[in-house]
């Protein structure tokens, strides 16, 4: 699905996507985009979303998609290339962010990469991970502290599940980028740092003082769960 208000660019991209073998649904504003997503949600493989279409903006459309639990790849297009705008796109759940003007060949390469990642079945994760008071359910893509669900963005959950699967192991930034974002997506190391910072804050807010993501300077990040000290046994006087 392609959401773009510029008629010429929308037509050009739709033609190029068609040449790649894609069936393309288009919309020229946010409201039409949401209606088309509702109608076609069962068969969408990729959403290409302009940040500033008329009416409802791209960030709001993206939030709606993620609230519905749709895990389709989302590639955002924007003439605004400031760092904060790219961070906002990733924060709301985008998988990639392309700044206008862009080379059509680059965009098509990113589209192919996103579709390849969606087509390759992931290795089956364990049904549940127990890490102290934290329970991670990879198949349901949720994490809980006791019975309270943590509200994690898709990339935050991916980072948590990956690192918690091997406590004590140091994960390099590039390794996390390749594993969570995919090795065909062009994002810098700071993207990982920002998402780790958000994830740490949510773990702390949930009261998981013994669960932490430690920075290993020059190497990456490590998930650690401290072991509660044993309850002291009272001495008996005979």
C-alpha positions in Angstrom: 0.0 0.0 0.0 1.3 3.5 -1.0 0.1 6.6 0.8 1.4 9.8 -1.0 -0.4 13.0 -1.8 1.8 14.1 -4.7 0.0 12.6 -7.7 3.1 12.5 -10.0 5.2 10.8 -7.3 2.4 8.4 -6.4 1.9 7.4 -10.0 5.6 6.9 -10.6 6.1 4.8 -7.5 3.0 2.7 -8.2 4.4 2.0 -11.7 7.8 1.0 -10.4 6.2 -1.2 -7.7 4.1 -2.9 -10.3 7.2 -3.7 -12.3 8.5 -5.4 -9.2 5.5 -7.7 -9.3 3.6 -5.9 -6.5 -0.2 -5.3 -6.4 -0.4 -1.7 -5.3 -3.3 0.0 -3.4 -2.9 3.8 -3.2 -4.3 6.6 -1.1 -3.7 10.4 -1.2 -4.6 11.4 2.3 -4.6 10.0 5.8 -8.3 9.3 6.1 -8.5 7.3 2.8 -5.3 5.5 4.0 -7.0 4.3 7.2 -10.1 3.2 5.3 -8.0 1.3 2.7 -6.0 -0.3 5.5 -9.2 -1.5 7.1 -10.4 -3.0 3.9 -7.1 -4.6 2.8 -5.5 -5.4 6.1 -5.5 -9.2 5.6 -3.4 -9.0 2.5 -1.0 -6.1 3.1 2.7 -7.0 3.0 4.2 -3.5 3.1 3.0 0.1 3.8 4.8 3.0 2.2 3.6 6.0 4.1 4.2 9.7 3.5 4.7 11.6 6.8 2.6 14.7 5.8 -0.4 13.7 3.7 -3.5 16.0 4.0 -5.7 15.4 7.0 -4.5 12.7 9.3 -0.7 12.7 9.2 1.6 9.7 8.6 2.6 9.4 12.3 -1.1 9.1 13.3 -1.7 6.5 10.6 1.3 4.5 11.8 0.1 4.7 15.4 -3.3 3.4 14.3 -1.7 0.5 12.4 0.4 -0.6 15.4 -2.5 -0.2 17.9 -4.4 -2.7 15.7 -1.5 -5.2 16.2 -0.5 -5.2 12.6 3.2 -6.1 12.3 3.6 -5.3 8.6 6.8 -3.5 7.6 6.3 0.3 7.3 8.6 2.5 5.2 8.1 6.2 5.8 8.7 8.9 3.2 9.4 12.5 4.2 10.8 15.8 3.0 11.8 16.4 6.6 15.2 14.9 7.2 15.9 16.2 10.7 17.2 13.7 13.1 14.3 14.1 15.5 11.8 13.4 12.6 13.6 10.1 11.9 13.6 9.2 15.6 9.9 10.0 15.8 9.2 7.7 12.9 11.1 4.9 14.5 9.5 5.6 17.9 6.0 5.2 16.4 7.0 1.8 14.9 8.4 2.5 11.4 10.9 0.0 10.1 12.6 2.4 7.7 12.7 6.1 6.9 13.5 7.6 3.5 14.1 11.4 3.0 12.9 13.1 -0.2 14.2 13.6 -2.8 15.4 10.0 -3.1 16.7 7.8 -5.9 13.9 5.5 -7.2 16.4 2.6 -7.3 17.3 3.1 -3.7 13.7 3.0 -2.6 13.0 -0.1 -4.7 16.0 -1.8 -3.0 14.6 -1.0 0.4 11.2 -2.3 -0.7 12.7 -5.6 -1.9 14.7 -5.9 1.4 11.5 -5.3 3.5 9.6 -7.9 1.5 12.4 -10.4 1.7 12.5 -10.1 5.5 8.7 -10.6 5.6 8.8 -13.7 3.4 11.5 -15.5 5.4 10.0 -17.4 8.3 11.7 -16.6 11.6 13.2 -19.4 13.7 10.5 -20.5 16.2 11.2 -18.7 19.5 10.6 -20.3 22.9 7.0 -20.0 24.0 7.9 -18.1 27.3 11.1 -16.7 28.8 11.2 -16.2 32.6 13.8 -13.6 33.7 13.3 -12.9 37.4 9.9 -11.1 37.7 9.9 -10.5 34.0 8.0 -12.8 31.7 8.5 -12.6 27.9 6.1 -14.2 25.5 7.8 -14.1 22.0 4.9 -15.7 20.1 2.4 -13.1 21.5 5.1 -10.3 21.4 4.4 -9.1 24.9 6.3 -8.8 28.1 4.8 -8.8 31.6 6.0 -8.0 35.1 4.0 -10.4 37.1 0.5 -9.8 35.5 1.2 -6.2 34.3 1.8 -5.9 30.6 4.7 -3.6 29.6 3.8 -1.2 26.7 6.7 -1.7 24.4 7.1 -0.5 20.8 7.9 -3.3 18.3 11.6 -2.6 18.2 11.8 -2.3 22.0 10.3 -5.7 22.3 12.6 -7.1 19.7 15.6 -5.8 21.6 14.4 -7.1 24.9 13.5 -10.6 23.6 16.8 -10.9 21.7 19.0 -9.9 24.6 16.9 -11.7 27.3 17.3 -14.9 25.3 21.0 -15.0 26.2 21.5 -13.2 29.6 25.1 -12.2 30.2 26.0 -12.2 26.5 27.3 -8.9 25.0 25.4 -7.9 21.9 27.1 -5.4 19.6 25.2 -2.5 18.2 25.6 -3.6 14.6 24.5 -7.1 15.5 21.3 -5.7 17.1 20.7 -3.5 14.1 21.0 -6.4 11.7 18.8 -8.7 13.9 16.0 -6.3 14.7 16.0 -3.8 11.8 17.5 -6.1 9.2 20.9 -5.8 7.5 19.4 -4.1 4.4 18.0 -1.1 6.3 20.3 1.9 6.6 20.2 3.3 10.1 23.0 4.4 12.4 24.2 3.0 15.7 22.4 5.8 17.6 19.1 4.3 16.7 20.0 1.3 18.9 21.1 3.6 21.7 17.8 5.6 21.6 15.7 2.5 21.7 17.8 0.9 24.5 17.3 4.2 26.5 13.5 4.0 26.1 13.5 0.3 27.1 15.6 0.9 30.2 13.2 3.6 31.3 10.2 1.2 31.0 11.9 -1.6 32.9 12.8 0.9 35.7 9.3 2.3 35.7 8.0 -1.2 36.1 10.0 -1.6 39.3 12.6 -4.1 37.8 15.5 -2.8 39.8 17.3 -6.2 39.5 16.8 -6.4 35.8 19.0 -4.1 33.7 20.6 -3.6 30.3 24.2 -2.9 31.0 26.4 -0.8 28.6 29.7 -2.5 27.8 31.7 0.4 26.5 33.3 -0.2 23.1 31.3 -3.4 22.7 27.6 -3.1 23.1 24.9 -4.1 25.5 24.3 -7.0 27.9 21.0 -8.1 29.6 21.5 -9.0 33.3 19.1 -10.3 36.0 20.5 -10.2 39.5 19.8 -13.2 41.8 17.9 -12.4 44.9 20.0 -13.2 48.0 18.8 -16.3 49.9 16.5 -15.8 52.9 18.7 -16.1 56.0 18.1 -19.2 58.1 17.6 -18.3 61.8 19.9 -20.1 64.2 18.4 -22.4 66.8 19.7 -22.5 70.3 19.8 -26.0 71.7 
